[in-house]
């Protein structure tokens, strides 16, 4: 009996201490780029023809809500500098995965971070994903994937 109790305790101690509250989203290494359009007819926005719509996605964390930061800056303590970047809630799903549709993305380097909230507590920000948005539309890979090739 005692051996079983010790074995059970060791087995429990070896389980990872992973809770939903500590989970950090992992942004996919690919994103989709579309023309920046608005309205029911999908007309190009006058004066914003050079902007794009970028769609990012990440792994699901059960029961979480998400927040995305576009072009944000984090301090050494991991806290977002509110004077840099745009924070947006991300309630959408694309193909069953959490995603964010970010209209008005500029051509050039766009960076994103995501964090999850469960039970009213925000977790840490994800690693940054950087996408070089150009004139082309469709799927693009993050800048770091290109560097690995």
C-alpha positions as CSV (number, residue, x, y, z in Angstrom):
1,X,0.0,0.0,0.0
2,X,2.7,2.4,0.9
3,X,4.6,1.9,-2.3
4,X,1.5,2.7,-4.3
5,X,1.1,5.9,-2.4
6,X,4.7,6.9,-3.0
7,X,4.4,6.0,-6.7
8,X,1.2,7.9,-7.0
9,X,2.8,11.0,-5.4
10,X,5.8,10.8,-7.8
11,X,3.5,10.4,-10.8
12,X,1.6,13.5,-9.8
13,X,4.8,15.5,-9.2
14,X,6.0,14.6,-12.7
15,X,2.8,16.0,-14.4
16,X,3.4,19.4,-16.0
17,X,2.2,22.4,-14.1
18,X,0.3,23.7,-17.0
19,X,-2.9,25.6,-16.4
20,X,-5.1,27.4,-18.8
21,X,-4.2,30.7,-17.0
22,X,-0.5,30.3,-17.8
23,X,-0.9,29.3,-21.4
24,X,0.6,31.6,-24.0
25,X,-0.8,31.6,-27.6
26,X,1.5,30.7,-30.4
27,X,0.9,32.8,-33.5
28,X,1.0,30.8,-36.8
29,X,4.1,31.3,-39.0
30,X,1.8,32.2,-41.9
31,X,-0.8,35.0,-42.4
32,X,-3.1,36.0,-45.1
33,X,-3.1,39.3,-46.9
34,X,-6.1,40.8,-48.7
35,X,-6.9,44.2,-50.2
36,X,-8.1,46.7,-47.7
37,X,-11.8,47.1,-48.5
38,X,-14.9,48.3,-46.6
39,X,-18.6,48.2,-46.7
40,X,-21.1,45.7,-47.9
41,X,-20.0,46.2,-51.5
42,X,-16.3,45.7,-50.5
43,X,-15.2,49.0,-52.1
44,X,-11.6,50.2,-51.9
45,X,-11.3,52.9,-49.3
46,X,-10.5,56.2,-50.9
47,X,-7.0,57.4,-49.7
48,X,-6.2,54.0,-48.3
49,X,-5.5,52.0,-51.5
50,X,-2.0,51.3,-50.3
51,X,-3.2,49.6,-47.1
52,X,-3.8,45.9,-46.7
53,X,-5.9,43.6,-44.5
54,X,-3.8,41.0,-42.6
55,X,-5.3,37.9,-40.9
56,X,-3.3,36.1,-38.3
57,X,-4.3,33.0,-36.3
58,X,-3.0,31.1,-33.3
59,X,-3.6,27.9,-31.2
60,X,-6.8,27.8,-29.1
61,X,-6.6,28.0,-25.4
62,X,-9.8,26.5,-24.1
63,X,-12.1,29.0,-22.4
64,X,-9.9,32.0,-23.2
65,X,-10.5,35.4,-24.8
66,X,-7.7,37.1,-26.6
67,X,-6.1,40.5,-27.2
68,X,-3.8,41.3,-30.1
69,X,-1.1,44.0,-30.2
70,X,0.0,45.3,-33.5
71,X,3.4,47.0,-33.6
72,X,3.6,47.0,-29.8
73,X,6.6,47.5,-27.6
74,X,7.1,45.5,-24.4
75,X,9.3,46.6,-21.5
76,X,11.8,44.2,-19.9
77,X,9.0,43.3,-17.5
78,X,6.8,42.2,-20.4
79,X,4.3,45.0,-19.9
80,X,3.0,46.7,-23.0
81,X,3.9,50.4,-23.5
82,X,0.5,52.0,-24.1
83,X,2.1,54.8,-26.2
84,X,3.3,52.3,-28.8
85,X,1.2,50.0,-30.9
86,X,-2.5,49.2,-31.2
87,X,-4.4,46.9,-28.9
88,X,-7.5,45.2,-30.3
89,X,-9.8,42.5,-28.8
90,X,-9.8,39.3,-30.9
91,X,-13.1,37.5,-30.6
92,X,-13.0,36.0,-34.2
93,X,-12.4,32.5,-35.5
94,X,-11.2,31.6,-38.9
95,X,-11.7,28.0,-39.9
96,X,-12.3,27.0,-36.3
97,X,-9.1,28.7,-35.0
98,X,-8.8,31.9,-33.1
99,X,-7.8,34.7,-35.4
100,X,-7.6,38.5,-35.8
101,X,-8.5,40.4,-39.0
102,X,-6.5,43.6,-38.9
103,X,-7.7,46.1,-41.5
104,X,-5.5,49.1,-42.4
105,X,-2.1,47.3,-42.2
106,X,0.6,49.2,-44.0
107,X,2.9,47.8,-46.6
108,X,6.2,46.9,-44.9
109,X,7.0,45.2,-41.6
110,X,4.0,44.5,-39.4
111,X,4.5,42.8,-36.0
112,X,2.0,41.1,-33.8
113,X,1.7,39.6,-30.3
114,X,-1.3,37.8,-28.7
115,X,-2.2,37.2,-25.1
116,X,-5.0,35.1,-23.5
117,X,-7.3,35.8,-20.6
118,X,-9.0,33.2,-18.6
119,X,-11.1,34.1,-15.5
120,X,-10.4,37.8,-16.0
121,X,-6.6,37.4,-15.7
122,X,-4.4,38.3,-18.7
123,X,-1.5,36.0,-19.4
124,X,1.9,36.9,-20.8
125,X,2.3,38.1,-24.4
126,X,3.2,35.6,-27.1
127,X,6.5,35.8,-28.9
128,X,6.4,38.4,-31.6
129,X,5.6,37.4,-35.2
130,X,6.7,39.7,-37.9
131,X,5.3,39.7,-41.4
132,X,6.6,41.7,-44.4
133,X,3.5,42.9,-46.2
134,X,4.0,43.8,-49.9
135,X,1.9,44.4,-52.9
136,X,0.9,40.8,-53.3
137,X,-2.1,39.1,-51.8
138,X,-2.6,35.6,-50.4
139,X,-0.5,33.7,-47.8
140,X,2.8,35.1,-46.5
141,X,5.3,33.6,-44.1
142,X,6.8,35.4,-41.1
143,X,10.1,37.1,-41.5
144,X,11.9,34.7,-39.2
145,X,10.8,31.7,-41.4
146,X,12.5,33.4,-44.4
147,X,15.7,33.9,-42.4
148,X,15.8,30.1,-41.6
149,X,15.8,29.1,-45.3
